Amino acid sequence: MIIQNLTEAEVVDIRSSFDIETGERIEIFTLSKDLEKVYQV
């Protein structure tokens, strides 16, 4: 999923973790606004 239109949302927390099985890095964003606004296209 591609997150667009993030200008309205303030990122208050970013956490990075590592998936050992797939070898991919996972980033978890905590936003201060509703996710519906963030995911709007």
PDB file with SEQRES, HELIX, SHEET and CRYST1 records, atoms N, CA, C and O in Angstrom:
SEQRES   1 A   41  MET ILE ILE GLN ASN LEU THR GLU ALA GLU VAL VAL ASP          
SEQRES   2 A   41  ILE ARG SER SER PHE ASP ILE GLU THR GLY GLU ARG ILE          
SEQRES   3 A   41  GLU ILE PHE THR LEU SER LYS ASP LEU GLU LYS VAL TYR          
SEQRES   4 A   41  GLN VAL                                                      
HELIX    1 AA1 LEU A   35  VAL A   38  1                                   4    
SHEET    1 AA1 2 VAL A  11  PHE A  18  0                                        
SHEET    2 AA1 2 ARG A  25  LEU A  31 -1                                        
CRYST1    1.000    1.000    1.000  90.00  90.00  90.00 P 1           1          
ATOM      1  N   MET A   1       0.840  -1.193   0.000  1.00  0.00           N  
ATOM      2  CA  MET A   1       0.000   0.000   0.000  1.00  0.00           C  
ATOM      3  C   MET A   1       0.879   1.248   0.000  1.00  0.00           C  
ATOM      4  O   MET A   1       1.825   1.365   0.779  1.00  0.00           O  
ATOM      5  N   ILE A   2       0.545   2.160  -0.880  1.00  0.00           N  
ATOM      6  CA  ILE A   2       1.293   3.410  -0.961  1.00  0.00           C  
ATOM      7  C   ILE A   2       0.519   4.490  -0.220  1.00  0.00           C  
ATOM      8  O   ILE A   2      -0.649   4.743  -0.512  1.00  0.00           O  
ATOM      9  N   ILE A   3       1.175   5.117   0.733  1.00  0.00           N  
ATOM     10  CA  ILE A   3       0.534   6.178   1.501  1.00  0.00           C  
ATOM     11  C   ILE A   3       0.816   7.507   0.816  1.00  0.00           C  
ATOM     12  O   ILE A   3       1.968   7.894   0.620  1.00  0.00           O  
ATOM     13  N   GLN A   4      -0.265   8.197   0.455  1.00  0.00           N  
ATOM     14  CA  GLN A   4      -0.120   9.482  -0.212  1.00  0.00           C  
ATOM     15  C   GLN A   4      -0.742  10.573   0.641  1.00  0.00           C  
ATOM     16  O   GLN A   4      -1.466  10.299   1.597  1.00  0.00           O  
ATOM     17  N   ASN A   5      -0.449  11.806   0.283  1.00  0.00           N  
ATOM     18  CA  ASN A   5      -1.073  12.966   0.911  1.00  0.00           C  
ATOM     19  C   ASN A   5      -0.792  13.005   2.404  1.00  0.00           C  
ATOM     20  O   ASN A   5      -1.717  13.048   3.216  1.00  0.00           O  
ATOM     21  N   LEU A   6       0.485  12.989   2.766  1.00  0.00           N  
ATOM     22  CA  LEU A   6       0.868  13.001   4.173  1.00  0.00           C  
ATOM     23  C   LEU A   6       1.111  14.408   4.710  1.00  0.00           C  
ATOM     24  O   LEU A   6       1.549  14.572   5.849  1.00  0.00           O  
ATOM     25  N   THR A   7       0.826  15.429   3.888  1.00  0.00           N  
ATOM     26  CA  THR A   7       1.146  16.789   4.312  1.00  0.00           C  
ATOM     27  C   THR A   7       0.272  17.241   5.470  1.00  0.00           C  
ATOM     28  O   THR A   7       0.678  18.093   6.260  1.00  0.00           O  
ATOM     29  N   GLU A   8      -0.926  16.676   5.578  1.00  0.00           N  
ATOM     30  CA  GLU A   8      -1.856  17.083   6.630  1.00  0.00           C  
ATOM     31  C   GLU A   8      -1.575  16.370   7.945  1.00  0.00           C  
ATOM     32  O   GLU A   8      -2.037  16.801   9.001  1.00  0.00           O  
ATOM     33  N   ALA A   9      -0.824  15.287   7.880  1.00  0.00           N  
ATOM     34  CA  ALA A   9      -0.611  14.474   9.074  1.00  0.00           C  
ATOM     35  C   ALA A   9       0.765  14.740   9.666  1.00  0.00           C  
ATOM     36  O   ALA A   9       1.752  14.898   8.947  1.00  0.00           O  
ATOM     37  N   GLU A  10       0.808  14.786  10.974  1.00  0.00           N  
ATOM     38  CA  GLU A  10       2.080  14.980  11.666  1.00  0.00           C  
ATOM     39  C   GLU A  10       2.548  13.643  12.220  1.00  0.00           C  
ATOM     40  O   GLU A  10       1.825  12.973  12.957  1.00  0.00           O  
ATOM     41  N   VAL A  11       3.754  13.270  11.859  1.00  0.00           N  
ATOM     42  CA  VAL A  11       4.304  12.013  12.361  1.00  0.00           C  
ATOM     43  C   VAL A  11       4.859  12.250  13.758  1.00  0.00           C  
ATOM     44  O   VAL A  11       5.792  13.031  13.944  1.00  0.00           O  
ATOM     45  N   VAL A  12       4.277  11.568  14.733  1.00  0.00           N  
ATOM     46  CA  VAL A  12       4.685  11.786  16.113  1.00  0.00           C  
ATOM     47  C   VAL A  12       5.636  10.704  16.609  1.00  0.00           C  
ATOM     48  O   VAL A  12       6.331  10.896  17.607  1.00  0.00           O  
ATOM     49  N   ASP A  13       5.671   9.570  15.918  1.00  0.00           N  
ATOM     50  CA  ASP A  13       6.545   8.491  16.366  1.00  0.00           C  
ATOM     51  C   ASP A  13       6.879   7.579  15.192  1.00  0.00           C  
ATOM     52  O   ASP A  13       5.993   7.197  14.428  1.00  0.00           O  
ATOM     53  N   ILE A  14       8.135   7.237  15.049  1.00  0.00           N  
ATOM     54  CA  ILE A  14       8.556   6.292  14.012  1.00  0.00           C  
ATOM     55  C   ILE A  14       9.366   5.187  14.679  1.00  0.00           C  
ATOM     56  O   ILE A  14      10.354   5.444  15.368  1.00  0.00           O  
ATOM     57  N   ARG A  15       8.924   3.953  14.457  1.00  0.00           N  
ATOM     58  CA  ARG A  15       9.659   2.820  15.025  1.00  0.00           C  
ATOM     59  C   ARG A  15      10.085   1.899  13.896  1.00  0.00           C  
ATOM     60  O   ARG A  15       9.282   1.580  13.019  1.00  0.00           O  
ATOM     61  N   SER A  16      11.314   1.477  13.906  1.00  0.00           N  
ATOM     62  CA  SER A  16      11.814   0.560  12.889  1.00  0.00           C  
ATOM     63  C   SER A  16      12.077  -0.804  13.524  1.00  0.00           C  
ATOM     64  O   SER A  16      12.614  -0.906  14.627  1.00  0.00           O  
ATOM     65  N   SER A  17      11.688  -1.829  12.808  1.00  0.00           N  
ATOM     66  CA  SER A  17      12.016  -3.177  13.247  1.00  0.00           C  
ATOM     67  C   SER A  17      12.438  -3.988  12.030  1.00  0.00           C  
ATOM     68  O   SER A  17      12.287  -3.541  10.893  1.00  0.00           O  
ATOM     69  N   PHE A  18      12.965  -5.177  12.272  1.00  0.00           N  
ATOM     70  CA  PHE A  18      13.507  -5.992  11.194  1.00  0.00           C  
ATOM     71  C   PHE A  18      12.807  -7.338  11.177  1.00  0.00           C  
ATOM     72  O   PHE A  18      12.743  -8.035  12.189  1.00  0.00           O  
ATOM     73  N   ASP A  19      12.274  -7.698   9.993  1.00  0.00           N  
ATOM     74  CA  ASP A  19      11.612  -8.988   9.850  1.00  0.00           C  
ATOM     75  C   ASP A  19      12.661 -10.023   9.470  1.00  0.00           C  
ATOM     76  O   ASP A  19      13.236  -9.964   8.383  1.00  0.00           O  
ATOM     77  N   ILE A  20      12.906 -10.961  10.362  1.00  0.00           N  
ATOM     78  CA  ILE A  20      13.975 -11.936  10.140  1.00  0.00           C  
ATOM     79  C   ILE A  20      13.626 -12.904   9.007  1.00  0.00           C  
ATOM     80  O   ILE A  20      14.500 -13.303   8.237  1.00  0.00           O  
ATOM     81  N   GLU A  21      12.349 -13.278   8.907  1.00  0.00           N  
ATOM     82  CA  GLU A  21      11.951 -14.269   7.909  1.00  0.00           C  
ATOM     83  C   GLU A  21      12.109 -13.740   6.489  1.00  0.00           C  
ATOM     84  O   GLU A  21      12.603 -14.452   5.614  1.00  0.00           O  
ATOM     85  N   THR A  22      11.697 -12.504   6.254  1.00  0.00           N  
ATOM     86  CA  THR A  22      11.740 -11.963   4.896  1.00  0.00           C  
ATOM     87  C   THR A  22      12.962 -11.090   4.667  1.00  0.00           C  
ATOM     88  O   THR A  22      13.308 -10.793   3.524  1.00  0.00           O  
ATOM     89  N   GLY A  23      13.619 -10.674   5.748  1.00  0.00           N  
ATOM     90  CA  GLY A  23      14.778  -9.810   5.613  1.00  0.00           C  
ATOM     91  C   GLY A  23      14.422  -8.378   5.263  1.00  0.00           C  
ATOM     92  O   GLY A  23      15.270  -7.616   4.798  1.00  0.00           O  
ATOM     93  N   GLU A  24      13.162  -8.011   5.487  1.00  0.00           N  
ATOM     94  CA  GLU A  24      12.728  -6.657   5.161  1.00  0.00           C  
ATOM     95  C   GLU A  24      12.650  -5.807   6.412  1.00  0.00           C  
ATOM     96  O   GLU A  24      12.412  -6.305   7.513  1.00  0.00           O  
ATOM     97  N   ARG A  25      12.855  -4.519   6.221  1.00  0.00           N  
ATOM     98  CA  ARG A  25      12.745  -3.600   7.347  1.00  0.00           C  
ATOM     99  C   ARG A  25      11.315  -3.085   7.430  1.00  0.00           C  
ATOM    100  O   ARG A  25      10.723  -2.699   6.422  1.00  0.00           O  
ATOM    101  N   ILE A  26      10.772  -3.082   8.633  1.00  0.00           N  
ATOM    102  CA  ILE A  26       9.396  -2.646   8.838  1.00  0.00           C  
ATOM    103  C   ILE A  26       9.419  -1.346   9.624  1.00  0.00           C  
ATOM    104  O   ILE A  26      10.043  -1.258  10.681  1.00  0.00           O  
ATOM    105  N   GLU A  27       8.734  -0.339   9.101  1.00  0.00           N  
ATOM    106  CA  GLU A  27       8.658   0.931   9.803  1.00  0.00           C  
ATOM    107  C   GLU A  27       7.221   1.192  10.222  1.00  0.00           C  
ATOM    108  O   GLU A  27       6.301   1.116   9.408  1.00  0.00           O  
ATOM    109  N   ILE A  28       7.041   1.497  11.493  1.00  0.00           N  
ATOM    110  CA  ILE A  28       5.706   1.764  12.027  1.00  0.00           C  
ATOM    111  C   ILE A  28       5.599   3.252  12.318  1.00  0.00           C  
ATOM    112  O   ILE A  28       6.376   3.803  13.097  1.00  0.00           O  
ATOM    113  N   PHE A  29       4.626   3.894  11.683  1.00  0.00           N  
ATOM    114  CA  PHE A  29       4.432   5.326  11.874  1.00  0.00           C  
ATOM    115  C   PHE A  29       3.215   5.564  12.754  1.00  0.00           C  
ATOM    116  O   PHE A  29       2.148   5.003  12.506  1.00  0.00           O  
ATOM    117  N   THR A  30       3.368   6.384  13.770  1.00  0.00           N  
ATOM    118  CA  THR A  30       2.230   6.791  14.579  1.00  0.00           C  
ATOM    119  C   THR A  30       1.871   8.220  14.182  1.00  0.00           C  
ATOM    120  O   THR A  30       2.690   9.131  14.306  1.00  0.00           O  
ATOM    121  N   LEU A  31       0.653   8.406  13.709  1.00  0.00           N  
ATOM    122  CA  LEU A  31       0.241   9.704  13.195  1.00  0.00           C  
ATOM    123  C   LEU A  31      -0.716  10.376  14.168  1.00  0.00           C  
ATOM    124  O   LEU A  31      -1.456   9.716  14.897  1.00  0.00           O  
ATOM    125  N   SER A  32      -0.684  11.697  14.160  1.00  0.00           N  
ATOM    126  CA  SER A  32      -1.503  12.453  15.094  1.00  0.00           C  
ATOM    127  C   SER A  32      -2.894  12.752  14.542  1.00  0.00           C  
ATOM    128  O   SER A  32      -3.732  13.314  15.246  1.00  0.00           O  
ATOM    129  N   LYS A  33      -3.145  12.380  13.283  1.00  0.00           N  
ATOM    130  CA  LYS A  33      -4.460  12.626  12.691  1.00  0.00           C  
ATOM    131  C   LYS A  33      -5.095  11.310  12.276  1.00  0.00           C  
ATOM    132  O   LYS A  33      -4.464  10.254  12.317  1.00  0.00           O  
ATOM    133  N   ASP A  34      -6.367  11.396  11.872  1.00  0.00           N  
ATOM    134  CA  ASP A  34      -7.101  10.198  11.493  1.00  0.00           C  
ATOM    135  C   ASP A  34      -6.468   9.524  10.283  1.00  0.00           C  
ATOM    136  O   ASP A  34      -6.023  10.195   9.352  1.00  0.00           O  
ATOM    137  N   LEU A  35      -6.431   8.198  10.302  1.00  0.00           N  
ATOM    138  CA  LEU A  35      -5.839   7.460   9.193  1.00  0.00           C  
ATOM    139  C   LEU A  35      -6.656   7.623   7.918  1.00  0.00           C  
ATOM    140  O   LEU A  35      -6.119   7.493   6.819  1.00  0.00           O  
ATOM    141  N   GLU A  36      -7.947   7.907   8.053  1.00  0.00           N  
ATOM    142  CA  GLU A  36      -8.785   8.095   6.872  1.00  0.00           C  
ATOM    143  C   GLU A  36      -8.274   9.260   6.037  1.00  0.00           C  
ATOM    144  O   GLU A  36      -8.279   9.194   4.808  1.00  0.00           O  
ATOM    145  N   LYS A  37      -7.837  10.319   6.695  1.00  0.00           N  
ATOM    146  CA  LYS A  37      -7.285  11.461   5.968  1.00  0.00           C  
ATOM    147  C   LYS A  37      -5.961  11.089   5.319  1.00  0.00           C  
ATOM    148  O   LYS A  37      -5.667  11.524   4.206  1.00  0.00           O  
ATOM    149  N   VAL A  38      -5.171  10.293   6.005  1.00  0.00           N  
ATOM    150  CA  VAL A  38      -3.849   9.935   5.503  1.00  0.00           C  
ATOM    151  C   VAL A  38      -3.965   9.055   4.266  1.00  0.00           C  
ATOM    152  O   VAL A  38      -3.209   9.219   3.308  1.00  0.00           O  
ATOM    153  N   TYR A  39      -4.914   8.119   4.288  1.00  0.00           N  
ATOM    154  CA  TYR A  39      -5.041   7.174   3.193  1.00  0.00           C  
ATOM    155  C   TYR A  39      -5.891   7.705   2.046  1.00  0.00           C  
ATOM    156  O   TYR A  39      -6.073   7.013   1.045  1.00  0.00           O  
ATOM    157  N   GLN A  40      -6.417   8.926   2.176  1.00  0.00           N  
ATOM    158  CA  GLN A  40      -7.211   9.498   1.092  1.00  0.00           C  
ATOM    159  C   GLN A  40      -6.346   9.749  -0.127  1.00  0.00           C  
ATOM    160  O   GLN A  40      -5.196  10.171  -0.004  1.00  0.00           O  
ATOM    161  N   VAL A  41      -6.897   9.491  -1.300  1.00  0.00           N  
ATOM    162  CA  VAL A  41      -6.161   9.733  -2.547  1.00  0.00           C  
ATOM    163  C   VAL A  41      -6.743  10.964  -3.227  1.00  0.00           C  
ATOM    164  O   VAL A  41      -6.277  11.356  -4.297  1.00  0.00           O  
TER     165      VAL A  41                                                      
END                                                                             
